[in-house]
């Protein structure tokens, strides 16, 4: 029999009832280990919904503390959490939603020195970061480790999401190298509609859950573009680029690179 | 045939527990479900049929309980 407690059967009954999930699928979610990179606008809904869905182990990595300017969109944190480490604030909310989730927290800055070790403990990575240095580092580390990477990003009123994995393209297939620092808006210039990361983060959580369950059609090879002002979704096919510096025929990026941190959300 | 006693359970948990038991049994074995929740007789039968399982029989067995026999669909 499945090793569900009575409480778990009731908690996850609306999942178990679905023919595509059932007890078998819910067991997969319970055994799954998901790493959330960033507990900001994207990471907030990702962590909340994955916890509610019954993901067995959630890793949370973020070195930042909650600031009042975060609360317009980072819904896992509350006013009383201002000044606390984001991973601690998030862990408390996750445990309140679902005490059955094991939560591991990492507060060191993510870099080429620790990313491999952190990622190694997880089945899937969700990129909810807000800067290019981390985005490229996570993309490259996931490629080297052969782990799927659920990408999401937000900027002003527009968001993007995709799934990068061994069989499909990676982030560098779209953008081979980071843009020069001067070409991206500074933190002060880069506003974002508060609900936007909610939508994109929930799409990332959906992709992670589908991947774990092995159901549906993933965003692999597809870039989903969302425009909140127009309230429209668009889709662009992304092909695996033979000239990709990471996953192409002539790999030039052979090691993890610590790009200089600079602002830029897209 | 395996018997699942879900007396005391109400919808939707009657179906949830039946479904979990069906997932667990082998091949096209049959499962006997005992319930004291009358609406479950129809609801569990219908939900199981919708998932492709066969309702072999369903009957009242005493003053309080019903018995539903379900054959698991071959996956």
Interface residues (C-beta under 8 A of the other chain):
Chain A: X1 X2 X4 X9 X10 X13 X16 X17 X19 X22 X23 X24
Chain B: X12 X13 X15 X16 X17 X19 X20 X21 X23 X24 X47 X51
